[in-house]
Amino acid sequence: MASGHIAGETYPERTRMGLLSRTFTPELVHLAIEETGVREERTKALPSHLVVYFTLTMWLFTHLGYGAVLRELVENFPLCKGELWRPARTGSITKARARIGQAPLRWLFDRVAGVRGTRATPGVFWR
Protein backbone atom coordinates (compact mmCIF):
# COMPACT_ATOMS: atom_id res chain seq x y z
CA MET A 1 0.00 0.00 0.00
CA ALA A 2 1.34 3.42 -0.93
CA SER A 3 1.79 6.11 1.69
CA GLY A 4 1.42 9.86 1.62
CA HIS A 5 3.14 12.63 3.49
CA ILE A 6 1.27 14.90 5.85
CA ALA A 7 3.10 17.33 8.15
CA GLY A 8 6.38 15.50 7.67
CA GLU A 9 5.05 12.09 8.67
CA THR A 10 3.95 9.13 6.58
CA TYR A 11 0.37 7.91 6.88
CA PRO A 12 -1.17 4.94 5.08
CA GLU A 13 -4.26 5.78 3.05
CA ARG A 14 -6.54 3.80 5.36
CA THR A 15 -5.43 5.96 8.31
CA ARG A 16 -6.05 9.19 6.41
CA MET A 17 -9.47 7.96 5.30
CA GLY A 18 -10.28 6.94 8.89
CA LEU A 19 -9.47 10.47 10.08
CA LEU A 20 -11.66 11.85 7.33
CA SER A 21 -14.59 9.63 8.34
CA ARG A 22 -14.20 10.60 12.02
CA THR A 23 -14.26 14.31 11.22
CA PHE A 24 -17.00 14.03 8.60
CA THR A 25 -19.16 11.27 10.04
CA PRO A 26 -21.77 9.62 7.81
CA GLU A 27 -24.48 11.19 9.97
CA LEU A 28 -22.99 14.67 9.49
CA VAL A 29 -22.60 14.20 5.73
CA HIS A 30 -26.18 12.91 5.39
CA LEU A 31 -27.43 15.89 7.42
CA ALA A 32 -25.48 18.28 5.16
CA ILE A 33 -27.09 16.68 2.11
CA GLU A 34 -30.58 16.97 3.61
CA GLU A 35 -30.07 20.52 4.87
CA THR A 36 -28.78 21.73 1.50
CA GLY A 37 -31.36 19.82 -0.56
CA VAL A 38 -28.98 17.87 -2.79
CA ARG A 39 -30.20 14.32 -2.11
CA GLU A 40 -30.60 12.36 -5.33
CA GLU A 41 -34.16 11.46 -6.32
CA ARG A 42 -33.28 7.91 -7.32
CA THR A 43 -30.47 5.54 -6.42
CA LYS A 44 -27.43 6.25 -8.53
CA ALA A 45 -23.98 4.74 -8.90
CA LEU A 46 -22.71 7.97 -7.32
CA PRO A 47 -25.08 8.85 -4.47
CA SER A 48 -24.74 12.33 -2.96
CA HIS A 49 -22.93 11.17 0.17
CA LEU A 50 -20.30 9.38 -1.93
CA VAL A 51 -19.81 12.51 -4.06
CA VAL A 52 -19.30 14.62 -0.91
CA TYR A 53 -16.72 12.13 0.41
CA PHE A 54 -15.09 11.99 -3.03
CA THR A 55 -14.69 15.79 -3.02
CA LEU A 56 -13.23 15.71 0.49
CA THR A 57 -10.89 12.87 -0.53
CA MET A 58 -9.55 14.95 -3.42
CA TRP A 59 -7.94 17.19 -0.77
CA LEU A 60 -6.06 14.20 0.66
CA PHE A 61 -4.81 13.05 -2.73
CA THR A 62 -4.20 16.29 -4.64
CA HIS A 63 -1.64 14.61 -6.88
CA LEU A 64 -4.13 12.04 -8.24
CA GLY A 65 -6.77 12.25 -10.98
CA TYR A 66 -10.48 11.54 -10.51
CA GLY A 67 -10.23 7.82 -11.23
CA ALA A 68 -7.39 7.25 -8.77
CA VAL A 69 -9.08 9.37 -6.06
CA LEU A 70 -12.28 7.36 -6.44
CA ARG A 71 -10.26 4.14 -6.23
CA GLU A 72 -8.61 5.34 -2.97
CA LEU A 73 -12.02 6.22 -1.59
CA VAL A 74 -13.62 2.91 -2.53
CA GLU A 75 -10.65 0.82 -1.34
CA ASN A 76 -9.89 2.62 1.93
CA PHE A 77 -13.03 4.34 3.22
CA PRO A 78 -15.00 2.53 5.94
CA LEU A 79 -18.33 1.50 4.38
CA CYS A 80 -21.66 1.65 6.15
CA LYS A 81 -23.38 -1.68 6.77
CA GLY A 82 -24.80 -3.09 3.53
CA GLU A 83 -23.17 -0.40 1.40
CA LEU A 84 -21.49 -1.33 -1.87
CA TRP A 85 -19.71 1.16 -4.13
CA ARG A 86 -19.04 0.60 -7.78
CA PRO A 87 -16.41 2.34 -9.88
CA ALA A 88 -17.67 5.20 -12.05
CA ARG A 89 -16.33 6.94 -15.14
CA THR A 90 -14.68 10.32 -14.66
CA GLY A 91 -17.42 11.97 -16.76
CA SER A 92 -20.01 10.63 -14.32
CA ILE A 93 -18.00 12.01 -11.41
CA THR A 94 -17.90 15.46 -13.03
CA LYS A 95 -21.69 15.44 -13.51
CA ALA A 96 -22.26 14.21 -9.95
CA ARG A 97 -20.06 16.98 -8.51
CA ALA A 98 -22.00 19.56 -10.52
CA ARG A 99 -25.26 18.01 -9.24
CA ILE A 100 -24.37 18.50 -5.56
CA GLY A 101 -22.51 21.80 -6.00
CA GLN A 102 -20.69 23.51 -3.18
CA ALA A 103 -23.53 23.91 -0.67
CA PRO A 104 -23.04 20.67 1.32
CA LEU A 105 -19.27 21.25 1.51
CA ARG A 106 -19.77 24.80 2.76
CA TRP A 107 -22.32 23.50 5.29
CA LEU A 108 -19.82 20.89 6.52
CA PHE A 109 -16.98 23.41 6.74
CA ASP A 110 -19.16 25.71 8.85
CA ARG A 111 -19.75 22.82 11.28
CA VAL A 112 -16.18 21.47 11.63
CA ALA A 113 -13.92 24.51 11.09
CA GLY A 114 -12.12 25.77 14.15
CA VAL A 115 -9.59 24.76 16.73
CA ARG A 116 -9.62 21.05 17.47
CA GLY A 117 -6.96 21.05 20.17
CA THR A 118 -6.89 22.27 23.73
CA ARG A 119 -4.29 24.39 25.52
CA ALA A 120 -2.58 21.09 26.40
CA THR A 121 -2.20 20.12 22.71
CA PRO A 122 1.37 20.96 21.60
CA GLY A 123 1.56 23.52 18.79
CA VAL A 124 -2.16 24.38 18.63
CA PHE A 125 -1.87 27.85 20.14
CA TRP A 126 0.82 30.39 19.45
CA ARG A 127 2.12 32.21 22.54
DSSP file with accessible surface (Angstrom, degrees, kcal/mol):
  #  RESIDUE AA STRUCTURE BP1 BP2  ACC     N-H-->O    O-->H-N    N-H-->O    O-->H-N    TCO  KAPPA ALPHA  PHI   PSI    X-CA   Y-CA   Z-CA
    1    1 A M              0   0  153      0, 0.0     2,-0.0     0, 0.0     0, 0.0   0.000 360.0 360.0 360.0 134.5    0.0    0.0    0.0
    2    2 A A        -     0   0   68     10,-0.0    11,-0.9     1,-0.0     2,-0.3  -0.297 360.0-145.6 -73.3 159.9    1.3    3.4   -0.9
    3    3 A S  E     -A   12   0A  63      9,-0.2     2,-0.3    10,-0.1     7,-0.0  -0.921   4.4-148.9-126.3 155.7    1.8    6.1    1.7
    4    4 A G  E     -A   11   0A   9      7,-1.8     7,-2.0    -2,-0.3     2,-0.5  -0.748  18.5-116.5-117.3 168.1    1.4    9.9    1.6
    5    5 A H  E     +A   10   0A 147     -2,-0.3     2,-0.4     5,-0.2     5,-0.2  -0.919  31.4 170.1-111.9 125.1    3.1   12.6    3.5
    6    6 A I  E >  S-A    9   0A  65      3,-2.5     3,-2.3    -2,-0.5    -2,-0.0  -0.995  73.9 -16.6-131.3 126.3    1.3   14.9    5.8
    7    7 A A  T 3  S-     0   0   97     -2,-0.4     3,-0.1     1,-0.3    -1,-0.1   0.857 126.9 -53.9  49.7  40.3    3.1   17.3    8.1
    8    8 A G  T 3  S+     0   0   78      1,-0.2     2,-0.3     0, 0.0    -1,-0.3   0.500 119.0 100.1  80.4   0.6    6.4   15.5    7.7
    9    9 A E  E <  S-A    6   0A 116     -3,-2.3    -3,-2.5     2,-0.0     2,-0.5  -0.835  71.1-119.3-118.2 160.0    5.1   12.1    8.7
   10   10 A T  E     -A    5   0A  77     -2,-0.3    -5,-0.2    -5,-0.2    -7,-0.0  -0.839  29.5-178.3-101.5 130.0    3.9    9.1    6.6
   11   11 A Y  E     -A    4   0A  65     -7,-2.0    -7,-1.8    -2,-0.5     2,-0.0  -0.993  25.9-124.2-127.1 130.6    0.4    7.9    6.9
   12   12 A P  E >>  -A    3   0A  51      0, 0.0     4,-2.0     0, 0.0     3,-0.6  -0.363  31.3-112.1 -65.9 153.9   -1.2    4.9    5.1
   13   13 A E  H 3> S+     0   0    8    -11,-0.9     4,-2.8     1,-0.2     5,-0.3   0.879 116.0  58.4 -55.7 -40.9   -4.3    5.8    3.1
   14   14 A R  H 3> S+     0   0  139      1,-0.2     4,-2.0     2,-0.2    -1,-0.2   0.891 106.3  49.4 -61.0 -36.0   -6.5    3.8    5.4
   15   15 A T  H <> S+     0   0   65     -3,-0.6     4,-2.3     2,-0.2    -1,-0.2   0.941 111.5  47.8 -68.0 -45.1   -5.4    6.0    8.3
   16   16 A R  H  X S+     0   0   12     -4,-2.0     4,-2.1     1,-0.2    -2,-0.2   0.914 112.9  48.6 -62.1 -41.4   -6.0    9.2    6.4
   17   17 A M  H  X S+     0   0    0     -4,-2.8     4,-2.5     1,-0.2    -1,-0.2   0.868 108.7  54.3 -68.0 -34.6   -9.5    8.0    5.3
   18   18 A G  H  X S+     0   0   22     -4,-2.0     4,-1.6    -5,-0.3    -2,-0.2   0.912 108.3  48.8 -63.9 -41.3  -10.3    6.9    8.9
   19   19 A L  H  X S+     0   0   71     -4,-2.3     4,-1.9     2,-0.2     5,-0.2   0.903 110.6  51.8 -63.6 -39.7   -9.5   10.5   10.1
   20   20 A L  H  X S+     0   0   17     -4,-2.1     4,-3.0     1,-0.2    -2,-0.2   0.936 109.9  48.2 -61.8 -44.8  -11.7   11.8    7.3
   21   21 A S  H  < S+     0   0   21     -4,-2.5    -1,-0.2     1,-0.2    -2,-0.2   0.767 110.6  51.9 -72.8 -22.2  -14.6    9.6    8.3
   22   22 A R  H  < S+     0   0  176     -4,-1.6     3,-0.4    -5,-0.2    -1,-0.2   0.845 115.6  40.5 -78.5 -34.5  -14.2   10.6   12.0
   23   23 A T  H  < S+     0   0   55     -4,-1.9     2,-0.8     1,-0.3    -2,-0.2   0.916 126.4  34.7 -75.7 -45.6  -14.3   14.3   11.2
   24   24 A F  S  < S-     0   0   29     -4,-3.0    -1,-0.3    -5,-0.2    -2,-0.1  -0.741  88.6-165.9-111.2  79.7  -17.0   14.0    8.6
   25   25 A T     >  -     0   0   47     -2,-0.8     4,-2.7    -3,-0.4     5,-0.2  -0.227  32.6-112.2 -64.2 155.2  -19.2   11.3   10.0
   26   26 A P  H  > S+     0   0   34      0, 0.0     4,-2.8     0, 0.0     5,-0.2   0.902 119.9  53.9 -54.9 -38.5  -21.8    9.6    7.8
   27   27 A E  H  > S+     0   0  137      2,-0.2     4,-2.3     1,-0.2     5,-0.1   0.918 109.7  46.8 -63.3 -41.9  -24.5   11.2   10.0
   28   28 A L  H  > S+     0   0   35      2,-0.2     4,-2.5     1,-0.2    -1,-0.2   0.918 113.3  48.2 -67.0 -41.6  -23.0   14.7    9.5
   29   29 A V  H  X S+     0   0    0     -4,-2.7     4,-2.3     2,-0.2    -2,-0.2   0.931 112.0  49.1 -66.0 -43.1  -22.6   14.2    5.7
   30   30 A H  H  X S+     0   0   61     -4,-2.8     4,-2.4    -5,-0.2    -1,-0.2   0.906 111.2  50.5 -62.9 -39.0  -26.2   12.9    5.4
   31   31 A L  H  X S+     0   0   79     -4,-2.3     4,-3.2    -5,-0.2     5,-0.2   0.915 108.7  51.9 -65.2 -40.8  -27.4   15.9    7.4
   32   32 A A  H  X S+     0   0    0     -4,-2.5     4,-1.8     1,-0.2    -2,-0.2   0.911 110.2  49.3 -60.3 -41.7  -25.5   18.3    5.2
   33   33 A I  H  X>S+     0   0    0     -4,-2.3     5,-1.9     2,-0.2     4,-0.6   0.924 114.8  43.9 -64.4 -44.8  -27.1   16.7    2.1
   34   34 A E  H ><5S+     0   0  102     -4,-2.4     3,-0.8     1,-0.2    -2,-0.2   0.936 113.7  49.9 -65.4 -46.7  -30.6   17.0    3.6
   35   35 A E  H 3<5S+     0   0  123     -4,-3.2    -1,-0.2     1,-0.2    -2,-0.2   0.788 116.1  41.9 -64.5 -29.8  -30.1   20.5    4.9
   36   36 A T  H 3<5S-     0   0   37     -4,-1.8    -1,-0.2    -5,-0.2    -2,-0.2   0.432 107.7-124.5 -99.7  -0.7  -28.8   21.7    1.5
   37   37 A G  T <<5S+     0   0   66     -3,-0.8    -3,-0.2    -4,-0.6    -4,-0.1   0.811  70.8 125.2  68.3  35.9  -31.4   19.8   -0.6
   38   38 A V      < +     0   0   23     -5,-1.9    -4,-0.1    -6,-0.2    -1,-0.1   0.254  26.4 134.0-111.9  15.9  -29.0   17.9   -2.8
   39   39 A R        -     0   0   86     -6,-0.5     2,-0.0    -5,-0.1    -9,-0.0  -0.394  61.9-111.9 -64.9 136.8  -30.2   14.3   -2.1
   40   40 A E        -     0   0   34      1,-0.1    -1,-0.1    -2,-0.1     3,-0.1  -0.362  13.9-136.7 -67.9 150.9  -30.6   12.4   -5.3
   41   41 A E  S    S+     0   0  201      1,-0.1     2,-0.3    -3,-0.1    -1,-0.1   0.740  86.5  22.6 -82.4 -25.0  -34.2   11.5   -6.3
   42   42 A R  S    S-     0   0  176      0, 0.0     2,-0.2     0, 0.0    -1,-0.1  -0.943  99.8 -82.7-136.8 160.8  -33.3    7.9   -7.3
   43   43 A T        -     0   0  132     -2,-0.3     2,-0.3     4,-0.1    -2,-0.0  -0.440  53.6-177.9 -65.7 130.6  -30.5    5.5   -6.4
   44   44 A K        -     0   0   65     -2,-0.2    -4,-0.0     1,-0.1    -1,-0.0  -0.824  43.5-110.7-125.3 165.6  -27.4    6.2   -8.5
   45   45 A A  S    S+     0   0   42      1,-0.3    41,-0.4    -2,-0.3    -1,-0.1   0.802 119.9  41.8 -64.6 -27.2  -24.0    4.7   -8.9
   46   46 A L  S    S-     0   0   14     39,-0.1    -1,-0.3    46,-0.1     5,-0.1  -0.709  84.5-168.1-121.1  79.5  -22.7    8.0   -7.3
   47   47 A P    >>  -     0   0   18      0, 0.0     4,-2.1     0, 0.0     3,-0.5  -0.243  36.6-103.6 -65.0 159.1  -25.1    8.9   -4.5
   48   48 A S  H 3> S+     0   0    0      1,-0.2     4,-2.4     2,-0.2     5,-0.2   0.866 119.5  53.8 -54.2 -41.7  -24.7   12.3   -3.0
   49   49 A H  H 3> S+     0   0   19      1,-0.2     4,-2.3     2,-0.2    -1,-0.2   0.903 108.8  49.6 -65.6 -35.1  -22.9   11.2    0.2
   50   50 A L  H <> S+     0   0    0     -3,-0.5     4,-2.8     2,-0.2    -1,-0.2   0.913 109.6  51.6 -67.0 -38.8  -20.3    9.4   -1.9
   51   51 A V  H  X S+     0   0    4     -4,-2.1     4,-2.5     2,-0.2    -2,-0.2   0.910 109.3  50.2 -66.0 -39.4  -19.8   12.5   -4.1
   52   52 A V  H  X S+     0   0    0     -4,-2.4     4,-2.4     2,-0.2    -2,-0.2   0.958 113.5  45.1 -62.4 -48.7  -19.3   14.6   -0.9
   53   53 A Y  H  X S+     0   0    3     -4,-2.3     4,-2.7     1,-0.2    -2,-0.2   0.890 110.8  54.8 -63.1 -37.1  -16.7   12.1    0.4
   54   54 A F  H  X S+     0   0    4     -4,-2.8     4,-1.9     2,-0.2    -1,-0.2   0.947 108.6  48.1 -59.6 -46.5  -15.1   12.0   -3.0
   55   55 A T  H  X S+     0   0    7     -4,-2.5     4,-0.7     1,-0.2    -2,-0.2   0.915 113.2  47.3 -63.3 -40.9  -14.7   15.8   -3.0
   56   56 A L  H >X S+     0   0   24     -4,-2.4     3,-1.0     1,-0.2     4,-0.5   0.900 109.2  54.9 -65.4 -38.3  -13.2   15.7    0.5
   57   57 A T  H >X S+     0   0    0     -4,-2.7     4,-1.5     1,-0.3     3,-1.3   0.828  93.9  68.8 -66.3 -30.3  -10.9   12.9   -0.5
   58   58 A M  H 3< S+     0   0   38     -4,-1.9    -1,-0.3     1,-0.3     6,-0.2   0.840  94.9  57.3 -58.0 -30.2   -9.5   14.9   -3.4
   59   59 A W  H << S+     0   0  200     -3,-1.0     3,-0.4    -4,-0.7    -1,-0.3   0.759 106.2  48.8 -73.0 -22.7   -7.9   17.2   -0.8
   60   60 A L  H << S+     0   0   45     -3,-1.3    -1,-0.2    -4,-0.5    -2,-0.2   0.745 120.9  35.0 -82.9 -25.6   -6.1   14.2    0.7
   61   61 A F    ><  +     0   0    1     -4,-1.5     3,-1.9     1,-0.1    -1,-0.2  -0.484  67.5 154.9-127.2  60.3   -4.8   13.0   -2.7
   62   62 A T  T 3  S+     0   0  106     -3,-0.4    -1,-0.1     1,-0.3    -3,-0.1   0.731  72.0  59.9 -64.3 -20.1   -4.2   16.3   -4.6
   63   63 A H  T 3  S+     0   0  141     -3,-0.1     2,-0.3     2,-0.0    -1,-0.3   0.489  94.5  81.3 -87.6  -1.2   -1.6   14.6   -6.9
   64   64 A L  S <  S-     0   0   52     -3,-1.9    -3,-0.1    -6,-0.2     2,-0.1  -0.742  74.9-122.8-107.9 153.5   -4.1   12.0   -8.2
   65   65 A G     >  -     0   0   49     -2,-0.3     4,-2.5     1,-0.1     5,-0.2  -0.272  41.8 -89.0 -80.3 174.6   -6.8   12.2  -11.0
   66   66 A Y  H  > S+     0   0   61      1,-0.2     4,-2.7     2,-0.2     5,-0.2   0.886 124.7  50.9 -52.3 -49.0  -10.5   11.5  -10.5
   67   67 A G  H  > S+     0   0   30      1,-0.2     4,-2.1     2,-0.2    -1,-0.2   0.923 113.0  44.6 -60.4 -43.9  -10.2    7.8  -11.2
   68   68 A A  H  > S+     0   0   21      2,-0.2     4,-2.4     1,-0.2    -1,-0.2   0.881 112.5  52.1 -70.0 -36.7   -7.4    7.2   -8.8
   69   69 A V  H  X S+     0   0    2     -4,-2.5     4,-2.5     2,-0.2    -2,-0.2   0.939 110.4  48.5 -63.9 -44.4   -9.1    9.4   -6.1
   70   70 A L  H  X S+     0   0    6     -4,-2.7     4,-3.0    -5,-0.2     5,-0.2   0.917 110.0  52.3 -62.1 -40.1  -12.3    7.4   -6.4
   71   71 A R  H  X S+     0   0  134     -4,-2.1     4,-2.7    -5,-0.2     5,-0.2   0.928 109.4  49.1 -61.6 -43.8  -10.3    4.1   -6.2
   72   72 A E  H  X S+     0   0   33     -4,-2.4     4,-2.0     2,-0.2     5,-0.3   0.922 113.2  48.3 -60.7 -42.5   -8.6    5.3   -3.0
   73   73 A L  H  X S+     0   0    0     -4,-2.5     4,-2.1     2,-0.2    -2,-0.2   0.956 114.6  43.5 -62.8 -50.1  -12.0    6.2   -1.6
   74   74 A V  H  < S+     0   0   43     -4,-3.0    -2,-0.2     1,-0.2    -1,-0.2   0.895 119.5  42.9 -65.3 -38.8  -13.6    2.9   -2.5
   75   75 A E  H  < S+     0   0  112     -4,-2.7    -1,-0.2    -5,-0.2    -2,-0.2   0.790 127.4  25.5 -79.7 -26.2  -10.6    0.8   -1.3
   76   76 A N  H  < S+     0   0    9     -4,-2.0    -2,-0.2    -5,-0.2    -3,-0.2   0.530  91.7  98.7-121.5  -7.3   -9.9    2.6    1.9
   77   77 A F  S  < S-     0   0   11     -4,-2.1     2,-0.4    -5,-0.3   -59,-0.1  -0.683  78.1-112.5 -87.6 135.6  -13.0    4.3    3.2
   78   78 A P        -     0   0   69      0, 0.0     2,-0.2     0, 0.0    -2,-0.1  -0.499  36.8-140.5 -66.8 121.6  -15.0    2.5    5.9
   79   79 A L        -     0   0   82     -2,-0.4     2,-0.1     1,-0.1     3,-0.1  -0.511  11.5-115.3 -82.4 150.6  -18.3    1.5    4.4
   80   80 A C    >   -     0   0   55     -2,-0.2     3,-2.3     1,-0.1    -1,-0.1  -0.470  54.3 -73.1 -75.5 158.5  -21.7    1.6    6.2
   81   81 A K  T 3  S+     0   0  214      1,-0.3    -1,-0.1    -2,-0.1     3,-0.1  -0.261 120.3   7.2 -56.6 128.9  -23.4   -1.7    6.8
   82   82 A G  T 3  S+     0   0   84      1,-0.3     2,-0.3    -3,-0.1    -1,-0.3   0.490  96.3 137.0  78.5   4.4  -24.8   -3.1    3.5
   83   83 A E    <   -     0   0   41     -3,-2.3     2,-0.4     2,-0.0    -1,-0.3  -0.656  29.0-178.0 -89.9 138.0  -23.2   -0.4    1.4
   84   84 A L        -     0   0  149     -2,-0.3     2,-0.4    -3,-0.1   -10,-0.0  -0.996   8.6-158.9-135.4 126.4  -21.5   -1.3   -1.9
   85   85 A W        -     0   0   20     -2,-0.4   -39,-0.1   -11,-0.1   -40,-0.1  -0.886   4.0-158.8-108.8 138.9  -19.7    1.2   -4.1
   86   86 A R        -     0   0  148    -41,-0.4    -2,-0.0    -2,-0.4   -12,-0.0  -0.868  29.2-100.3-111.0 149.2  -19.0    0.6   -7.8
   87   87 A P        -     0   0  116      0, 0.0     2,-0.3     0, 0.0    -1,-0.0  -0.287  40.2-159.5 -63.4 150.7  -16.4    2.3   -9.9
   88   88 A A        -     0   0   25    -21,-0.1     2,-0.1   -43,-0.0   -18,-0.1  -0.923  21.2-102.2-129.9 157.1  -17.7    5.2  -12.1
   89   89 A R     >  -     0   0  174     -2,-0.3     4,-1.8     1,-0.1     3,-0.4  -0.440  33.2-116.1 -74.0 154.5  -16.3    6.9  -15.1
   90   90 A T  H  > S+     0   0   78      1,-0.2     4,-2.3     2,-0.2     5,-0.2   0.845 116.1  58.0 -63.3 -32.2  -14.7   10.3  -14.7
   91   91 A G  H  > S+     0   0   33      1,-0.2     4,-2.0     2,-0.2    -1,-0.2   0.890 105.7  50.0 -62.9 -37.4  -17.4   12.0  -16.8
   92   92 A S  H  > S+     0   0   42     -3,-0.4     4,-2.4     2,-0.2    -1,-0.2   0.873 108.7  52.4 -67.5 -36.9  -20.0   10.6  -14.3
   93   93 A I  H  X S+     0   0    4     -4,-1.8     4,-2.7     2,-0.2     5,-0.2   0.927 107.9  51.4 -64.5 -43.3  -18.0   12.0  -11.4
   94   94 A T  H  X S+     0   0   75     -4,-2.3     4,-2.0     1,-0.2    -2,-0.2   0.933 112.2  46.0 -59.7 -45.6  -17.9   15.5  -13.0
   95   95 A K  H  X S+     0   0  155     -4,-2.0     4,-2.1     1,-0.2    -1,-0.2   0.901 112.1  51.3 -64.4 -40.5  -21.7   15.4  -13.5
   96   96 A A  H  X S+     0   0    3     -4,-2.4     4,-1.9     2,-0.2     5,-0.2   0.904 108.9  50.4 -66.3 -39.7  -22.3   14.2  -10.0
   97   97 A R  H  X S+     0   0   75     -4,-2.7     4,-2.1     1,-0.2    -1,-0.2   0.902 111.1  49.0 -64.4 -39.4  -20.1   17.0   -8.5
   98   98 A A  H  < S+     0   0   80     -4,-2.0    -1,-0.2    -5,-0.2    -2,-0.2   0.886 107.6  57.1 -65.6 -35.8  -22.0   19.6  -10.5
   99   99 A R  H  < S+     0   0   83     -4,-2.1    -2,-0.2     1,-0.2    -1,-0.2   0.906 114.7  34.9 -63.1 -43.6  -25.3   18.0   -9.2
  100  100 A I  H  < S-     0   0    4     -4,-1.9     3,-0.4     1,-0.1    -1,-0.2   0.783  93.4-174.4 -85.1 -26.0  -24.4   18.5   -5.6
  101  101 A G     <  -     0   0   34     -4,-2.1     4,-0.3    -5,-0.2    -1,-0.1  -0.143  47.3 -57.2  65.6-160.1  -22.5   21.8   -6.0
  102  102 A Q  S  > S+     0   0  124      1,-0.1     4,-2.6     2,-0.1     5,-0.3   0.612 108.4  92.2 -96.3 -12.5  -20.7   23.5   -3.2
  103  103 A A  H  > S+     0   0   44     -3,-0.4     4,-2.6     1,-0.2     5,-0.2   0.892  87.0  45.6 -56.5 -47.9  -23.5   23.9   -0.7
  104  104 A P  H  > S+     0   0    0      0, 0.0     4,-2.5     0, 0.0    -1,-0.2   0.888 114.1  50.3 -67.3 -30.6  -23.0   20.7    1.3
  105  105 A L  H  > S+     0   0   40     -4,-0.3     4,-2.6    -3,-0.3    -2,-0.2   0.912 111.5  47.4 -71.3 -39.9  -19.3   21.2    1.5
  106  106 A R  H  X S+     0   0  140     -4,-2.6     4,-2.5     2,-0.2    -1,-0.2   0.922 111.7  51.7 -63.8 -42.9  -19.8   24.8    2.8
  107  107 A W  H  X S+     0   0   29     -4,-2.6     4,-1.1    -5,-0.3    -2,-0.2   0.931 111.8  46.6 -58.9 -46.6  -22.3   23.5    5.3
  108  108 A L  H >X S+     0   0    1     -4,-2.5     4,-1.9     1,-0.2     3,-0.6   0.918 110.3  52.3 -62.5 -45.4  -19.8   20.9    6.5
  109  109 A F  H 3X S+     0   0  132     -4,-2.6     4,-2.6     1,-0.3    -1,-0.2   0.922 105.9  54.7 -58.2 -43.2  -17.0   23.4    6.7
  110  110 A D  H 3< S+     0   0  102     -4,-2.5    -1,-0.3     1,-0.2    -2,-0.2   0.799 112.1  45.4 -60.9 -28.1  -19.2   25.7    8.9
  111  111 A R  H << S+     0   0  128     -4,-1.1    -1,-0.2    -3,-0.6    -2,-0.2   0.787 123.6  29.4 -85.7 -30.0  -19.7   22.8   11.3
  112  112 A V  H  < S+     0   0   21     -4,-1.9    -2,-0.2    -3,-0.2    -3,-0.2   0.616  88.6 109.5-110.3 -12.9  -16.2   21.5   11.6
  113  113 A A     <  +     0   0   51     -4,-2.6     2,-0.2    -5,-0.3    -4,-0.0  -0.357  55.3  62.4 -67.0 142.3  -13.9   24.5   11.1
  114  114 A G  S    S-     0   0   63     -2,-0.0     2,-0.2     0, 0.0    -3,-0.0  -0.738  92.5 -30.6 134.9-179.8  -12.1   25.8   14.2
  115  115 A V        -     0   0   96     -2,-0.2    10,-0.0     1,-0.1     9,-0.0  -0.493  42.7-177.6 -71.4 129.4   -9.6   24.8   16.7
  116  116 A R        +     0   0  170     -2,-0.2    -1,-0.1     2,-0.1     2,-0.1   0.603  60.0  71.5-100.7 -18.2   -9.6   21.0   17.5
  117  117 A G  S    S-     0   0   20      4,-0.1     2,-0.2     1,-0.1    -2,-0.0  -0.349  70.6-132.3 -93.5 175.7   -7.0   21.0   20.2
  118  118 A T    >   -     0   0   86     -2,-0.1     3,-1.9     7,-0.0     6,-0.2  -0.650  41.6 -89.0-114.1 178.2   -6.9   22.3   23.7
  119  119 A R  T 3  S+     0   0  211      1,-0.3     6,-0.1    -2,-0.2     4,-0.1   0.796 128.8  58.5 -60.3 -23.2   -4.3   24.4   25.5
  120  120 A A  T 3  S+     0   0   87      2,-0.1    -1,-0.3     4,-0.1    -3,-0.0   0.601  82.1  98.9 -82.4 -10.2   -2.6   21.1   26.4
  121  121 A T  S X  S-     0   0   56     -3,-1.9     3,-1.6     1,-0.1     4,-0.5  -0.687  82.9-118.7 -81.4 117.4   -2.2   20.1   22.7
  122  122 A P  T 3  S+     0   0  123      0, 0.0    -2,-0.1     0, 0.0    -1,-0.1  -0.290  90.2   6.1 -59.4 132.0    1.4   21.0   21.6
  123  123 A G  T 3  S+     0   0   82      2,-0.2    -4,-0.1    -4,-0.1    -3,-0.0   0.423  95.4 108.4  82.2  -0.4    1.6   23.5   18.8
  124  124 A V  S <  S+     0   0   55     -3,-1.6     2,-0.4    -6,-0.2    -5,-0.1   0.916  78.7  40.3 -76.0 -42.6   -2.2   24.4   18.6
  125  125 A F  S    S-     0   0   88     -4,-0.5     2,-0.5    -7,-0.2    -2,-0.2  -0.876  76.5-137.3-111.6 141.3   -1.9   27.8   20.1
  126  126 A W              0   0  207     -2,-0.4    -2,-0.0     1,-0.2     0, 0.0  -0.836 360.0 360.0 -98.0 127.5    0.8   30.4   19.5
  127  127 A R              0   0  245     -2,-0.5    -1,-0.2     0, 0.0     0, 0.0   0.915 360.0 360.0  61.4 360.0    2.1   32.2   22.5
